[in-house]
Amino acid sequence: MRITILGGGGFLGRKLAARLAREGQLGGKAITSLTLFDLNVPPVPEAAFPVRRLAGDIAEPTAVAEAIPPGTDVVFHLAAVVSAAAEADFDLGMRVNLHGTLAVLEACRALEKAPRVVFTSSVASFGGGQDAVIPDDGRQLPANSYGAQKAVGELLLQDATRRGFLDAVSIRLPTVIVRPGRPNKAASSFVSAIVREPLLGLTTTCPVDPDFAIWACSPRRAVEWFLHAATMNTATLGLDRGINPPGLSVSVSELLGALEIVGGTEARSRVTFAPDPAIEAIVSGWPAAFTAERALTLGFTQQEDARAVLEAFLTDDLAATKAERAMS
Ligand SMILES: NC(=O)c1ccc[n+]([C@@H]2O[C@H](COP(=O)([O-])OP(=O)(O)OC[C@H]3O[C@@H](n4cnc5c(N)ncnc54)[C@H](O)[C@@H]3O)[C@@H](O)[C@H]2O)c1
């Protein structure tokens, strides 16, 4: 089994690479090579099989073709410019999120055998806001450029699947929490920050009201969904290659309640509220809940509750986050 992770140096790409390296197999087949591709050379996971690491631009067709060599069985396409960055710089978002996905499509099309392509789309490809509960056949009406670029990517990959160029599964990821390390340029960065920073002993502000709710999942669950998307029988999907996975609808106050259980009242007291209209303008368009029945039928596993999400952060990422930020 030959695998490529585009965006293999990012938050989820590194977690996926580490999981594949640990297991040495995917869907019961031994992994014979793994290619990690990102803007900078991605870190190497400890693996019993060869790991190729490439630095390049996803919008450069020759670089992408090198990252998806003949014989590739599975491509995880995670490379992207995230939400607030794509909103701030339209040209960059179009180049990476749209033209990058086109380069992936062309590289897969050049292969002899159509590879499975797992594409990370987003909750941000939907509109509807706080009151929406998106059904499985809900229409994608993005209220930001990033979401529009993801929705277009899904459509292109779905048509490429119909034509037999590749075999796509697009996972419309919820907001993934708790993101380790430092705050990033995603508009949803605060959702991780309001629990991560207090657990590190730091104060932070929340730009939205306590009753603001998000559709969320943990990095552990996201990686489980990627692996399932890479190995599932896609014959049952028909033309509909977009998956609304079974995430968790959780409010800021519920997250802070879980923070208090896991980190105590002192940790909870480190969060104060400071409205930020720019962030609110982006995230308030995202739906806070989905029905996600089809995904459960297709074998995608249910996200655990908020307390489990925070406990997973403590187990998996607290020590590495402290080391990255030079904290004791
Ligand atoms: N983390 C979330 O909450 C979330 C939610 C919904 C969807 N997603 C999607 O999941 C995927 C992974 O998210 P993540 O949180 O790991 O993001 P990330 O920013 O940590 O990783 C994305 C990677 O893409 C790389 N990249 C950006 N521009 C590139 C270019 N021109 N060429 C090559 N690589 C480039 C970045 O360097 C980065 O390592 C992304 O496609 C993102 O849009 C994430």
Ligand as a Chemical Component Dictionary entry (heavy atoms), coordinates in Angstrom:
data_LIG
# 
_chem_comp.id                   LIG 
_chem_comp.type                 NON-POLYMER 
_chem_comp.pdbx_formal_charge   0 
_chem_comp.three_letter_code    LIG 
# 
loop_
_chem_comp_atom.comp_id 
_chem_comp_atom.atom_id 
_chem_comp_atom.alt_atom_id 
_chem_comp_atom.type_symbol 
_chem_comp_atom.charge 
_chem_comp_atom.model_Cartn_x 
_chem_comp_atom.model_Cartn_y 
_chem_comp_atom.model_Cartn_z 
_chem_comp_atom.pdbx_ordinal 
LIG N1  N1  N 0  -8.429  21.858 11.971 1  
LIG C1  C1  C 0  -9.734  22.127 11.752 2  
LIG O1  O1  O 0  -10.463 22.569 12.652 3  
LIG C2  C2  C 0  -10.338 21.879 10.396 4  
LIG C3  C3  C 0  -11.739 21.993 10.234 5  
LIG C4  C4  C 0  -12.290 21.781 8.983  6  
LIG C5  C5  C 0  -11.467 21.429 7.918  7  
LIG N2  N2  N 1  -10.123 21.339 8.101  8  
LIG C6  C6  C 0  -9.288  20.994 6.963  9  
LIG O2  O2  O 0  -8.468  19.890 7.322  10 
LIG C7  C7  C 0  -7.195  20.008 6.689  11 
LIG C8  C8  C 0  -6.089  19.918 7.714  12 
LIG O3  O3  O 0  -6.276  20.936 8.672  13 
LIG P1  P1  P 0  -5.155  21.285 9.740  14 
LIG O4  O4  O 0  -5.874  21.787 10.938 15 
LIG O5  O5  O -1 -4.184  20.178 9.866  16 
LIG O6  O6  O 0  -4.476  22.535 9.037  17 
LIG P2  P2  P 0  -2.947  22.964 8.986  18 
LIG O7  O7  O 0  -2.910  24.394 8.596  19 
LIG O8  O8  O 0  -2.261  22.585 10.265 20 
LIG O9  O9  O 0  -2.384  22.039 7.834  21 
LIG C9  C9  C 0  -2.530  22.378 6.490  22 
LIG C10 C10 C 0  -1.168  22.193 5.865  23 
LIG O10 O10 O 0  -1.257  22.641 4.498  24 
LIG C11 C11 C 0  -0.021  23.209 4.198  25 
LIG N3  N3  N 0  -0.095  24.120 3.054  26 
LIG C12 C12 C 0  -0.635  25.357 3.009  27 
LIG N4  N4  N 0  -0.416  25.910 1.813  28 
LIG C13 C13 C 0  0.289   25.000 1.095  29 
LIG C14 C14 C 0  0.817   24.998 -0.209 30 
LIG N5  N5  N 0  0.712   26.051 -1.019 31 
LIG N6  N6  N 0  1.489   23.909 -0.625 32 
LIG C15 C15 C 0  1.639   22.827 0.204  33 
LIG N7  N7  N 0  1.152   22.768 1.452  34 
LIG C16 C16 C 0  0.483   23.852 1.881  35 
LIG C17 C17 C 0  0.372   23.990 5.441  36 
LIG O11 O11 O 0  1.759   24.257 5.452  37 
LIG C18 C18 C 0  -0.077  23.057 6.549  38 
LIG O12 O12 O 0  0.972   22.253 7.025  39 
LIG C19 C19 C 0  -7.224  21.309 5.904  40 
LIG O13 O13 O 0  -7.574  21.002 4.569  41 
LIG C20 C20 C 0  -8.326  22.102 6.563  42 
LIG O14 O14 O 0  -8.910  23.005 5.662  43 
LIG C21 C21 C 0  -9.543  21.544 9.318  44 
# 
loop_
_chem_comp_bond.comp_id 
_chem_comp_bond.atom_id_1 
_chem_comp_bond.atom_id_2 
_chem_comp_bond.value_order 
_chem_comp_bond.pdbx_ordinal 
LIG N1  C1  SING 1  
LIG C1  O1  DOUB 2  
LIG C1  C2  SING 3  
LIG C2  C3  SING 4  
LIG C2  C21 DOUB 5  
LIG C3  C4  DOUB 6  
LIG C4  C5  SING 7  
LIG C5  N2  DOUB 8  
LIG N2  C6  SING 9  
LIG N2  C21 SING 10 
LIG C6  O2  SING 11 
LIG C6  C20 SING 12 
LIG O2  C7  SING 13 
LIG C7  C8  SING 14 
LIG C7  C19 SING 15 
LIG C8  O3  SING 16 
LIG O3  P1  SING 17 
LIG P1  O4  DOUB 18 
LIG P1  O5  SING 19 
LIG P1  O6  SING 20 
LIG O6  P2  SING 21 
LIG P2  O7  DOUB 22 
LIG P2  O8  SING 23 
LIG P2  O9  SING 24 
LIG O9  C9  SING 25 
LIG C9  C10 SING 26 
LIG C10 O10 SING 27 
LIG C10 C18 SING 28 
LIG O10 C11 SING 29 
LIG C11 N3  SING 30 
LIG C11 C17 SING 31 
LIG N3  C12 SING 32 
LIG N3  C16 SING 33 
LIG C12 N4  DOUB 34 
LIG N4  C13 SING 35 
LIG C13 C14 SING 36 
LIG C13 C16 DOUB 37 
LIG C14 N5  SING 38 
LIG C14 N6  DOUB 39 
LIG N6  C15 SING 40 
LIG C15 N7  DOUB 41 
LIG N7  C16 SING 42 
LIG C17 O11 SING 43 
LIG C17 C18 SING 44 
LIG C18 O12 SING 45 
LIG C19 O13 SING 46 
LIG C19 C20 SING 47 
LIG C20 O14 SING 48 
# 
